[in-house]
Amino acid sequence: RSSDGQRNDAPTLADFVAIACGACHNVGLRNDGTVVTWGDVTDNQRNDAPTSAGFVAIACGCWHSVALRNDGTVVTWGEDFQGQRNDAP
């Protein structure tokens, strides 16, 4: 399905070191430590995505995402239906 943008707005950059997929959104980690998101935003999957650098790992749930900074801190964004973001360390 590409009606929610999962395929038709994918970045064309070539410097990704990791990719993670949610239900209808995707997150990419670039080699400079920045995060790129694409896909659906109906359930806030891409809202509040970090714009800074310094990330070393990424992961996605159905409608939320998590990124690990190089200092060990965790950043979350997206939907919070069941507290996925509220209790992040």
Secondary structure, 3 states (H helix, E strand, C coil): CCCCCCCCCCCCCCCEEEEEECCCEEEEEECCCCEEEEECCCCCCCCCCCCCCCEEEEEECCCEEEEEECCCCEEEEECCCCCCCCCCC
